Amino acid sequence: MDRIARFFVGQLVHHQRFDYRGVIFDVDATFEGTDEWYETVARSRPPKDQCWYHVLVDQASHVTYVAERHLEADTSDSPIAHPLVTELFGNFQQGRYTLKGGIQ
């Protein structure tokens, strides 16, 4: 069964449980981490058969791997402060980032 992601690369998101903002830089149709990571980190046991997202965290230098059910769209229209933003993305327009080279 094909999964349809609710969010897209370059989209601003808000983590509902841990109350941080970020920007998505990669999407996995299903969980792609290790069982050890899942058992240790994903304590709420989100479904592995739904989309997971790689997120640059605002005002930080780390990235997170987040289950879709913990995210919602961020509507603040404020850019993200993260050291990798300029490495991965081009412009910030209309509340979203474009990939370098304008390809989305």
Order of alpha helices (4+ residues) and beta strands (2+ residues): beta-beta-alpha-beta-beta-beta-alpha-beta-beta
